[in-house]
Amino acid sequence: MLTKILRWIGLDRAISYGVFTRVWSLFAGPVTLLMIASRLSKDQQGYYYTIGSLLALQLFFELGLMTVLSQFASHEFVNLRWGARGSIEGDPVARERFLDLLCKAARWFAVASLLLAVALIPAGLLFLDGVRGASVDFSWRLPWILAVLGTAANLFTVPFFSVIMGSGDVVTVNHREMVGAVLSSVLCWLVLGLHGGLFSVFAVTCGSVFISWSYLVRHKPALLAVTWKRMFAAEVERNPDAAISWWGEVWPMQWKIALTWISGYFIFQLFTPVLFRYQGAAVAGQMGMTLSAANALLGVSLSWVNTRGPELGKCVATRNWAAMDALFRRILMQATAVAMVGALCGWVMIRILQEYFIIGQRFIPASHAALLFATICINVVIAAFGAYLRAHKQEPFLPLSMVLGVVQGLATWYLGMNYSTLGVTAGFFVVHLVISLPFSVLIWRKCREKWHAA
């Protein structure tokens, strides 16, 4: 009976790792909250989550390339396979294109990682200095600098794990993410327990960096070696007929997804910094804690979507539309069901905590949290439609994402400044219900009919 249930909801090994990572976040979140409540002040909590939102600015340096690499790799890996120690075997032309894609992406991320550190460190120091109503009697500058450097080091691993996921080895990527999440949480708790304050933010980034690079060095040394050689050795023989044209093939999709992701920052990541600036660090901390729970739910639900991306891409490569539609319907139903159940549980938990336990005051009011969780459910549906369309190596959501970025960004700024957490969550819900969801469905229908009829 249990086996049938697991099969129906699509819980295979890859999804299991992804789900465990999100479930771990749901478990680790309350533990982290308890540690923060006992070791950090309310103002420090605000700094903790605001720093996390500022680190998400790495989207401006990643520029959507992770998604693009995964999609392109899934198309090339149809005729390839993994060999010993991370070597690539199979069709010579496909192998050349796969490695050329990886090496060009690695160059991109090497520069992006450097630029992230150079730009984000001084910008964060200026933003975090002198927040309204906060009594800053704790160290935050050095933790911020170290956290940025850790984020930059982790950013450089993105091209490797993107092509690994695109190859269909989702198990490896999700396993790495799972172990990294556990180690990051444990390190964070250790630093908090030792009264390390905001250095716990740096501890979170350390876990992911250590696990990512350890895996690549131990299990994919051949892939690292060939990438390094092709990046810096001019004498490497290449087949010009099999090279990836970055500006002709990758960039036309990348710039669209980049704008989509940048818009996503203004849609999803602006809440805490705005509240930090206009309502104070304590309110920002409440929003950050509630967002961490909501994002954990979103991550759990999207495990059903993200792990199926390579399969959708292979359906496009083979033009097996019937199989693609059947897979998509299953993904949509499963992910939405998980999101709705999780949203209800999350709201009930916050309501109980605020009713009976003082620790519940570290969250935003339960009524405001309900709006946030409801919007998460809408986002899961939209993300499923987006995954379906991006499997075609297209980004038709670009105009909608840009409009949403402007509308949601302005709404968050104005409502957060004047109406605090109620304004922010209500604006988030209305924008997604009235604009994002209906237009996403419309775009999906039109593109599906056009592309599959060609």
PyMOL commands that set and color helices and strands:
alter all, ss='L'
color gray80, all
select helices_A, chain A and resi 2-8+13-39+42-62+65-79+84-86+92-128+141-155+158-166+170-193+199-219+221-232+240-242+246-268+271-278+281-306+309-317+321-356+358-362+366-390+398-453
alter helices_A, ss='H'
color red, helices_A
select strands_A, chain A and resi 80-82+88-90
alter strands_A, ss='S'
color yellow, strands_A
deselect
rebuild
show_as cartoon
